Amino acid sequence: MAILHPFSALRPPPERAKQVSSVPYDVVDTEEARQLAADNPLSFLHVSRPEIDLPEGTDIHSDVVYRKAADNFQKLIKNCPLENEELPSIYLYRLIMGEHEQIGVVACCSVDEYDTDVIRKHERTRRDKEDDRTRHMRVLRAQTGPVFLTYRARRDIDTMVMETTMANALYDFTADDGIQHTIWHVPDPVRFVQTFRDVHYLYIADGHHRAASASRARAELKEQNSNHTGDEEYNFFLAVIFPDDQLQILPYNRVVRDLNGQSKDEFLSDVKRVFEVSENGAPTAKAPGNWSMYLNNQWYGLSLPANAPKPEGLVASLDVALLQDRLLDPILGIKDVRTDKRIDFVGGLRGTKELERLVDERKAAVAFSLYPTNVADLLRVSDAGEIMPPKSTWFEPKLRDGLLIHSL
């Protein structure tokens, strides 16, 4: 069953919610974070990316950065001010981006259920990223950004959500990127807790490193607590849980810096040995099993011929895996997209114009536009206990950090 744990949120007053809230720490680099937080001392980026308040070139994993995070957090609590909810609560969080709308339940979930795979994963994590967020949680004694979870939609939960959204919202603002964020306080959290007990599994959509770091932080804090009972707040992690039929996955595209020593004609000839190639292709792939390739100021359409060897296994049949196994590895020599510096990724709203720009400006030699992975595949891979290829999914819109904080 899925355990929902109400929590006493540390949160800004409604009139300062927009000013405090920030994009997730891991979707911007240091310079982008510095620009976004400029002239806004209440931006939560001062806590989630504290290196922006230190000299340029500071090692983002150095002791001084984590000390700055703790200092900035205490300043924000005092100057905003951030205040704790009196009683443990559950919330609803709605995101609207254009015509797309999704509403999730904000609560804490069980680290035990994460560890035992009741909360299922589809992505491997990197130790260095875990180290960073684990230390960040320990220093702040708080989880400041939620893990993005999903579940197979249920009508009874949908009904409770709709009833709750009839009340006045706690927060309702449109961020600078045009995405509307609305949060409601749930007046009767027990109903949600009881109903989610009938949900067999939750699935991590986005935030694998946050979840893994919460597990590691719990292990360390448990070791330090001789009176551990299992009820401490560090046994739970902050999450927003959306039904699967509301999620939106956008393409996670690839750009490669060189052609592995080949000329453009040689490269294109090798691609044609594996794929059916059409000239003057569309910039976006129109269906699964199709790819768009931008090379030499031109888009090409790629598809596998009818007599191509069939992939074996659920993961091998995904478009991201097929592109990797039949083009990026054998033709461009990219064995591991996690470590190869020749490949970069362009996700979300940046779209195909960004791919064209990178190639036209000779910052990349070739770009690939993919059809987005679907949610059903994500659930199937997770249920099978398998791992999707890196950079398979890009979820939009993104949740904001700093609105509802879980103190440990």
C-alpha positions as CSV (number, residue, x, y, z in Angstrom):
1,M,0.0,0.0,0.0
2,A,1.0,3.6,-0.4
3,I,1.7,5.4,2.9
4,L,0.8,9.1,3.0
5,H,2.3,11.0,5.9
6,P,0.8,14.5,6.6
7,F,3.5,17.0,7.6
8,S,3.7,20.5,9.2
9,A,4.9,22.4,6.2
10,L,7.4,25.3,6.6
11,R,6.1,27.8,4.0
12,P,6.1,31.4,2.9
13,P,3.1,33.7,3.4
14,P,0.8,33.8,0.3
15,E,1.8,37.3,-0.7
16,R,5.5,36.2,-1.0
17,A,5.0,32.7,-2.5
18,K,5.9,33.7,-6.0
19,Q,8.9,35.6,-4.9
20,V,10.2,32.7,-2.8
21,S,9.5,29.9,-5.2
22,S,12.1,28.8,-7.6
23,V,12.8,26.3,-10.4
24,P,14.2,22.9,-9.3
25,Y,17.9,23.1,-8.4
26,D,18.8,20.6,-11.1
27,V,17.3,22.2,-14.2
28,V,19.7,25.2,-14.1
29,D,23.4,25.6,-13.8
30,T,25.1,28.1,-11.5
31,E,25.1,31.0,-14.0
32,E,21.4,30.5,-14.9
33,A,20.5,30.3,-11.2
34,R,22.5,33.5,-10.5
35,Q,20.6,35.4,-13.2
36,L,17.2,34.1,-12.1
37,A,17.9,35.1,-8.4
38,A,19.4,38.5,-9.2
39,D,17.7,41.3,-7.3
40,N,15.5,38.8,-5.4
41,P,16.9,38.1,-2.0
42,L,13.9,35.8,-1.2
43,S,14.5,33.5,-4.2
44,F,14.8,29.9,-2.9
45,L,17.8,29.5,-5.3
46,H,19.9,31.2,-2.6
47,V,19.2,28.0,-0.6
48,S,19.1,25.3,-3.3
49,R,22.1,26.8,-5.3
50,P,24.0,28.8,-2.6
51,E,27.1,29.0,-4.7
52,I,25.4,31.9,-6.5
53,D,26.3,34.0,-3.5
54,L,30.0,33.0,-3.4
55,P,32.8,34.1,-5.7
56,E,32.7,32.7,-9.3
57,G,34.7,29.5,-9.6
58,T,33.8,28.2,-6.1
59,D,33.7,24.4,-6.0
60,I,29.9,23.7,-5.7
61,H,30.6,20.7,-3.4
62,S,32.9,22.5,-1.0
63,D,32.2,23.0,2.7
64,V,31.7,26.7,2.3
65,V,28.8,26.1,-0.2
66,Y,26.8,23.9,2.3
67,R,27.5,26.4,5.1
68,K,26.2,29.1,2.9
69,A,23.0,27.1,2.2
70,A,22.4,26.8,5.9
71,D,23.0,30.5,6.5
72,N,20.8,31.5,3.6
73,F,18.0,29.2,4.8
74,Q,18.0,30.7,8.3
75,K,18.0,34.2,6.7
76,L,15.0,33.3,4.6
77,I,13.1,31.8,7.6
78,K,13.7,35.1,9.5
79,N,13.3,37.7,6.7
80,C,10.4,36.2,4.6
81,P,9.4,34.9,7.2
82,L,8.7,31.2,6.7
83,E,6.3,29.8,9.2
84,N,5.4,26.2,10.2
85,E,1.9,24.9,9.7
86,E,0.4,24.3,13.2
87,L,-1.0,20.8,12.4
88,P,0.3,18.1,10.0
89,S,-1.4,18.6,6.7
90,I,-1.7,17.4,3.1
91,Y,-2.0,19.8,0.2
92,L,-3.0,19.8,-3.5
93,Y,-0.7,21.3,-6.2
94,R,-2.1,22.3,-9.6
95,L,0.1,23.1,-12.6
96,I,-1.2,24.8,-15.7
97,M,0.9,25.2,-18.8
98,G,-1.0,26.4,-21.8
99,E,-3.8,23.9,-22.3
100,H,-2.3,21.3,-20.1
101,E,-3.4,20.9,-16.5
102,Q,-2.4,18.4,-13.7
103,I,-3.3,18.2,-10.0
104,G,-1.2,16.2,-7.5
105,V,-1.4,15.4,-3.8
106,V,1.4,16.9,-1.7
107,A,2.4,14.7,1.3
108,C,5.3,12.8,2.6
109,C,6.0,9.3,1.5
110,S,7.7,6.4,3.3
111,V,11.5,5.9,2.9
112,D,10.8,2.3,3.8
113,E,8.5,2.0,0.8
114,Y,11.2,3.5,-1.4
115,D,13.8,1.1,0.0
116,T,11.5,-2.0,-0.6
117,D,10.3,-0.9,-4.0
118,V,6.7,-0.2,-3.2
119,I,7.8,3.2,-4.6
120,R,9.2,2.0,-7.9
121,K,12.1,3.5,-10.0
122,H,13.1,3.5,-13.6
123,E,16.4,5.4,-13.5
124,R,19.9,4.8,-12.0
125,T,21.3,7.5,-9.8
126,R,24.8,9.0,-9.7
127,R,26.7,8.8,-6.5
128,D,28.0,12.4,-6.8
129,K,24.5,13.8,-7.1
130,E,23.3,11.7,-4.2
131,D,26.2,13.0,-2.1
132,D,25.3,16.6,-2.8
133,R,21.5,16.4,-2.0
134,T,22.1,14.1,1.0
135,R,24.5,16.6,2.5
136,H,22.1,19.5,1.6
137,M,19.3,17.7,3.5
138,R,21.5,17.0,6.5
139,V,22.8,20.6,6.8
140,L,19.4,22.1,6.4
141,R,17.6,19.3,8.3
142,A,14.9,19.8,5.7
143,Q,13.7,18.6,2.3
144,T,13.1,21.7,0.2
145,G,12.0,20.3,-3.2
146,P,9.5,17.5,-3.8
147,V,10.0,14.2,-5.6
148,F,7.6,13.9,-8.5
149,L,5.6,10.6,-8.2
150,T,2.8,9.1,-10.1
151,Y,0.2,6.3,-9.7
152,R,-2.4,4.6,-11.8
153,A,-5.4,7.0,-11.8
154,R,-8.3,6.2,-9.6
155,R,-11.8,7.7,-9.8
156,D,-12.2,7.9,-6.0
157,I,-9.1,10.0,-5.6
158,D,-10.0,12.2,-8.6
159,T,-13.3,12.9,-6.8
160,M,-11.7,13.9,-3.6
161,V,-9.3,16.2,-5.4
162,M,-12.0,17.9,-7.3
163,E,-14.0,18.5,-4.1
164,T,-11.0,20.0,-2.4
165,T,-10.2,22.4,-5.3
166,M,-13.7,24.0,-4.8
167,A,-12.3,25.8,-1.8
168,N,-10.1,29.0,-1.8
169,A,-6.5,28.4,-2.7
170,L,-3.6,28.9,-0.3
171,Y,-1.3,30.0,-3.2
172,D,-2.2,31.0,-6.7
173,F,0.3,32.7,-9.0
174,T,1.8,32.6,-12.4
175,A,5.6,32.3,-12.6
176,D,7.7,34.3,-15.0
177,D,7.8,31.4,-17.4
178,G,4.0,31.5,-17.7
179,I,3.2,28.4,-15.7
180,Q,0.4,28.8,-13.1
181,H,0.9,27.3,-9.7
182,T,-2.0,26.8,-7.4
183,I,-1.9,25.1,-4.0
184,W,-4.8,24.1,-1.7
185,H,-4.8,23.1,1.9
186,V,-6.7,19.7,2.4
187,P,-9.1,20.2,5.3
188,D,-9.4,16.4,6.0
189,P,-6.1,14.7,5.3
190,V,-7.3,11.4,6.9
191,R,-9.5,10.7,3.8
192,F,-6.5,10.9,1.5
193,V,-4.4,8.8,3.8
194,Q,-7.0,6.1,4.0
195,T,-7.8,6.1,0.3
196,F,-4.1,5.9,-0.8
197,R,-3.7,2.7,1.3
198,D,-5.5,1.0,-1.6
199,V,-2.9,2.2,-4.1
200,H,-0.5,-0.7,-4.6
201,Y,2.5,1.1,-6.0
202,L,3.8,4.6,-6.5
203,Y,6.3,5.4,-9.3
204,I,9.1,8.0,-9.4
205,A,8.5,10.1,-12.5
206,D,11.1,12.7,-11.7
207,G,13.4,13.2,-8.7
208,H,15.3,9.9,-8.4
209,H,18.3,11.6,-6.8
210,R,16.1,13.4,-4.3
211,A,14.5,10.2,-3.3
212,A,17.8,8.3,-3.1
213,S,19.3,11.1,-1.0
214,A,16.3,11.0,1.4
215,S,17.0,7.3,1.9
216,R,20.7,8.0,2.6
217,A,20.0,10.9,4.9
218,R,17.5,8.7,6.8
219,A,20.2,6.0,7.3
220,E,22.7,8.5,8.6
221,L,20.2,10.3,11.0
222,K,18.9,6.9,12.2
223,E,22.5,5.9,13.0
224,Q,22.9,9.0,15.1
225,N,19.7,8.6,17.0
226,S,19.9,6.1,19.8
227,N,16.2,6.5,20.5
228,H,15.0,5.9,16.9
229,T,11.4,4.8,16.7
230,G,10.5,4.9,13.0
231,D,8.1,7.8,13.4
232,E,10.7,10.6,13.0
233,E,10.2,13.0,10.2
234,Y,13.4,11.8,8.5
235,N,11.7,8.5,7.8
236,F,9.6,10.3,5.2
237,F,10.3,12.4,2.1
238,L,8.4,15.2,0.4
239,A,6.5,14.3,-2.7
240,V,3.8,15.5,-5.1
241,I,1.8,12.5,-6.4
242,F,0.0,12.9,-9.8
243,P,-2.3,10.4,-11.5
244,D,-0.7,8.9,-14.6
245,D,-3.4,10.1,-17.0
246,Q,-2.5,13.7,-16.3
247,L,1.3,13.6,-16.9
248,Q,3.0,15.2,-19.9
249,I,6.3,13.9,-21.2
250,L,8.1,16.0,-23.7
251,P,10.9,14.8,-26.0
252,Y,14.4,14.5,-24.6
253,N,16.6,15.2,-27.6
254,R,20.2,14.6,-28.4
255,V,23.0,16.6,-29.9
256,V,26.5,15.2,-30.8
257,R,29.5,17.4,-31.2
258,D,31.3,15.5,-34.0
259,L,30.8,12.7,-36.5
260,N,33.3,10.3,-35.0
261,G,36.0,11.2,-37.7
262,Q,33.6,10.8,-40.6
263,S,32.7,13.3,-43.3
264,K,29.0,14.2,-43.5
265,D,28.6,12.1,-46.6
266,E,30.2,9.1,-45.0
267,F,28.1,9.5,-41.8
268,L,24.9,9.7,-43.8
269,S,25.9,6.7,-45.9
270,D,26.3,4.7,-42.7
271,V,23.0,5.8,-41.3
272,K,21.3,4.7,-44.6
273,R,22.6,1.2,-44.1
274,V,20.6,0.9,-40.9
275,F,17.6,3.2,-41.3
276,E,15.2,4.3,-44.0
277,V,16.1,7.9,-44.6
278,S,13.9,10.5,-46.1
279,E,15.1,14.0,-47.0
280,N,13.2,17.2,-46.1
281,G,11.9,15.5,-43.0
282,A,9.8,17.1,-40.3
283,P,11.7,18.6,-37.3
284,T,9.7,16.5,-34.9
285,A,9.1,12.8,-34.9
286,K,5.4,12.1,-35.6
287,A,5.1,8.6,-34.0
288,P,7.0,6.0,-32.1
289,G,9.6,4.2,-34.2
290,N,10.5,7.4,-36.0
291,W,13.3,9.9,-35.5
292,S,14.2,13.3,-37.0
293,M,17.9,14.1,-37.7
294,Y,19.3,17.6,-38.3
295,L,22.5,17.6,-40.3
296,N,24.1,20.2,-42.6
297,N,21.1,22.6,-42.4
298,Q,18.6,19.9,-43.3
299,W,16.1,17.7,-41.4
300,Y,16.0,14.0,-42.3
301,G,13.4,11.5,-41.3
302,L,14.6,8.2,-39.9
303,S,12.7,4.9,-39.5
304,L,13.7,1.2,-39.2
305,P,13.1,-0.9,-42.3
306,A,10.5,-3.6,-42.1
307,N,13.2,-6.3,-42.2
308,A,15.3,-4.8,-39.4
309,P,16.1,-7.1,-36.5
310,K,13.4,-6.9,-33.8
311,P,14.6,-5.6,-30.4
312,E,14.4,-8.1,-27.6
313,G,13.0,-6.9,-24.3
314,L,10.9,-4.0,-23.1
315,V,13.7,-1.5,-22.7
316,A,15.5,-2.4,-25.9
317,S,12.3,-1.5,-27.9
318,L,12.1,2.0,-26.6
319,D,13.0,4.7,-29.1
320,V,15.8,6.1,-27.0
321,A,17.4,2.6,-26.8
322,L,17.0,1.9,-30.5
323,L,18.7,5.2,-31.4
324,Q,21.5,4.4,-28.9
325,D,22.0,0.8,-30.0
326,R,21.8,1.3,-33.7
327,L,23.2,4.7,-34.4
328,L,24.9,6.5,-31.5
329,D,27.0,3.6,-30.4
330,P,27.9,1.8,-33.6
331,I,28.1,4.8,-36.0
332,L,29.1,7.7,-33.7
333,G,31.0,5.7,-31.1
334,I,29.1,6.9,-28.1
335,K,29.2,3.9,-25.7
336,D,27.9,5.6,-22.5
337,V,25.8,8.7,-22.7
338,R,26.4,9.3,-19.0
339,T,30.1,9.9,-19.3
340,D,30.8,10.7,-23.0
341,K,31.5,14.4,-23.3
342,R,30.6,14.4,-27.0
343,I,26.9,14.1,-26.4
344,D,24.5,16.6,-24.9
345,F,20.8,16.6,-24.2
346,V,18.1,19.2,-25.0
347,G,14.8,18.6,-23.1
348,G,11.5,20.1,-22.6
349,L,10.4,23.4,-24.1
350,R,13.6,24.3,-25.8
351,G,12.4,22.3,-28.8
352,T,13.9,21.7,-32.2
353,K,14.8,25.4,-32.8
354,E,17.5,24.9,-30.1
355,L,18.8,21.8,-32.0
356,E,19.0,23.8,-35.2
357,R,20.8,26.6,-33.4
358,L,23.4,24.3,-31.9
359,V,24.2,22.7,-35.2
360,D,24.0,25.9,-37.3
361,E,26.4,27.6,-34.9
362,R,28.7,24.5,-35.1
363,K,28.4,23.8,-31.4
364,A,27.2,20.3,-32.5
365,A,27.6,18.3,-35.7
366,V,24.3,16.5,-35.7
367,A,21.1,16.6,-33.7
368,F,18.3,14.0,-33.1
369,S,14.7,14.8,-32.3
370,L,12.8,11.9,-30.6
371,Y,9.2,11.0,-30.1
372,P,8.5,11.3,-26.4
373,T,8.5,8.2,-24.2
374,N,5.0,7.5,-22.9
375,V,3.9,7.1,-19.3
376,A,2.6,3.5,-19.9
377,D,6.2,2.5,-20.9
378,L,7.6,4.1,-17.8
379,L,5.2,2.2,-15.6
380,R,5.9,-1.1,-17.4
381,V,9.6,-0.7,-17.1
382,S,9.3,0.2,-13.4
383,D,7.0,-2.8,-12.8
384,A,9.5,-5.1,-14.5
385,G,12.3,-3.8,-12.2
386,E,14.2,-2.6,-15.3
387,I,16.0,0.6,-15.9
388,M,15.3,3.0,-18.8
389,P,18.2,4.5,-20.8
390,P,19.6,7.8,-19.4
391,K,17.7,10.9,-20.3
392,S,14.6,9.1,-21.5
393,T,11.9,11.4,-20.0
394,W,11.5,15.1,-19.6
395,F,8.4,16.1,-17.6
396,E,6.8,19.5,-18.1
397,P,5.6,21.6,-16.3
398,K,8.1,21.6,-13.4
399,L,7.2,21.9,-9.7
400,R,8.7,24.8,-7.8
401,D,11.1,24.5,-4.8
402,G,10.5,26.4,-1.6
403,L,6.7,26.5,-1.4
404,L,6.2,23.6,1.0
405,I,9.2,22.5,3.0
406,H,9.5,19.3,5.0
407,S,11.5,19.8,8.2
408,L,13.5,16.7,9.4
